Amino acid sequence: MHRITVAEKDIDSFGHANNARYLEWADEAAWTHWFSKGYSMEACAADDRGIAIIRTEADYLGHVRTGDEIDCAVWISQSDRRLRAERRYQFRRVNDGATVFRALTKVVCFQLSTGRPARMTPIFSDHYSVLPSVAAALVTES
């Protein structure tokens, strides 16, 4: 879980957080998820691997204003553990628990040195795997 506090710089002309900021917060949450498992940027360089987003679907379900706190959850919802995976996000406003944002990103593993798609190395395969609790929740969602 990644918690952010909405800052004045996040606010647009309509007085709430700009939609683009949600995608930046999603990126921050994804990196927090990576680091929380003990991985580092150096691990990416050592494995000559990275993950690129190839598609994002986003649902903006509410708004947030300056000073609001948001809990940003991220989890892997699908993975072939070789090349492709999906990551989901849910952002909830802390003061009332309302979900204000949901997103799904489809990602592909690539080789940093060439920019071409490449098979996941063991740390990427481990990180981009679906936890049993997530798999069970997804079954009940259908």
C-alpha positions in Angstrom: 0.0 0.0 0.0 1.2 3.4 -0.9 -0.2 6.5 0.7 -0.1 9.9 -0.9 -1.3 13.3 0.2 -2.7 15.5 -2.5 -0.6 18.7 -2.9 -1.6 22.1 -4.3 0.6 21.4 -7.4 -1.7 18.4 -8.1 -4.8 20.6 -8.5 -6.2 21.7 -11.8 -8.4 24.6 -12.8 -11.5 22.8 -11.5 -10.2 22.6 -8.0 -9.5 18.9 -7.8 -6.6 16.7 -8.7 -5.8 16.6 -12.4 -6.4 13.2 -14.1 -2.8 13.0 -15.2 -1.7 13.0 -11.6 -3.5 9.7 -11.0 -1.4 8.0 -13.6 1.8 9.4 -12.0 0.6 8.1 -8.6 -0.1 4.7 -10.2 3.5 4.7 -11.3 4.7 5.6 -7.8 2.6 2.8 -6.4 4.0 0.3 -8.8 7.6 1.2 -7.8 6.6 1.0 -4.2 5.3 -2.5 -4.8 8.6 -3.4 -6.6 10.7 -2.0 -3.7 8.5 -3.6 -1.0 9.6 -7.0 -2.2 13.2 -6.1 -1.8 14.0 -5.4 -5.4 15.9 -2.4 -6.6 16.7 -0.4 -9.7 20.1 -2.1 -9.7 18.3 -5.5 -10.0 16.8 -4.2 -13.2 20.2 -3.1 -14.6 21.8 -6.4 -13.5 19.2 -8.5 -15.2 19.1 -6.1 -18.2 15.3 -6.1 -17.9 12.5 -3.6 -17.5 8.7 -3.6 -17.7 6.9 -1.4 -20.2 3.2 -0.5 -20.1 1.5 -1.3 -23.4 -2.1 -0.4 -22.4 -3.8 1.4 -19.6 -7.5 1.4 -18.8 -8.5 3.9 -16.2 -11.8 4.7 -14.4 -12.0 8.0 -12.6 -14.7 7.4 -10.0 -14.4 10.5 -7.7 -12.3 13.5 -7.0 -9.7 14.5 -4.4 -8.6 17.9 -3.3 -5.6 19.5 -1.6 -4.8 17.8 1.7 -6.8 14.6 0.9 -4.9 11.4 1.6 -5.2 8.5 -0.8 -4.3 4.8 -0.2 -3.0 3.4 -3.5 -3.2 -0.4 -3.7 -1.5 -2.3 -6.5 -1.5 -6.0 -7.3 -0.7 -8.4 -10.2 -3.9 -9.8 -11.6 -2.6 -11.9 -14.5 0.8 -13.1 -15.7 2.2 -15.7 -18.0 5.4 -15.4 -16.0 7.4 -15.2 -19.3 6.6 -12.0 -21.1 3.2 -10.4 -20.2 1.4 -9.4 -17.1 -1.4 -7.2 -15.8 -1.3 -4.9 -12.9 -4.4 -3.4 -11.2 -4.8 -0.3 -9.0 -7.4 0.9 -6.6 -7.1 4.3 -4.9 -9.3 5.0 -1.9 -9.7 8.4 -0.2 -8.7 7.8 3.4 -11.2 10.0 5.2 -14.3 8.2 3.8 -13.0 5.0 2.2 -14.4 6.0 -1.2 -12.8 4.5 -4.2 -11.8 7.4 -6.5 -9.7 5.6 -9.1 -9.3 2.1 -10.6 -6.9 1.1 -13.4 -5.6 -1.9 -15.2 -2.3 -1.8 -17.0 -1.0 -4.5 -19.4 2.8 -4.7 -19.4 5.5 -6.5 -21.2 9.0 -7.4 -20.1 11.8 -6.0 -22.3 15.6 -6.0 -22.5 17.0 -2.7 -21.4 20.0 -2.8 -23.7 17.9 -3.5 -26.9 14.4 -2.2 -26.1 13.0 -5.4 -27.4 10.6 -7.8 -25.7 12.5 -10.4 -23.6 11.7 -13.3 -21.3 11.3 -12.5 -17.7 14.3 -13.3 -15.5 13.5 -15.1 -12.2 13.1 -11.9 -10.1 10.7 -10.5 -12.7 8.8 -13.8 -12.9 8.5 -13.9 -9.1 7.4 -10.3 -8.8 4.9 -10.5 -11.8 3.1 -13.6 -10.5 -0.4 -13.7 -9.2 -0.7 -14.2 -5.4 -3.0 -17.1 -4.4 -5.2 -14.6 -2.5 -5.6 -12.4 -5.6 -6.4 -15.4 -7.8 -9.1 -16.5 -5.3 -10.5 -13.0 -5.2 -10.6 -12.8 -9.0 -12.5 -16.1 -9.3 -15.2 -14.7 -7.0 -15.3 -11.4 -9.0 -16.3 -13.2 -12.2 
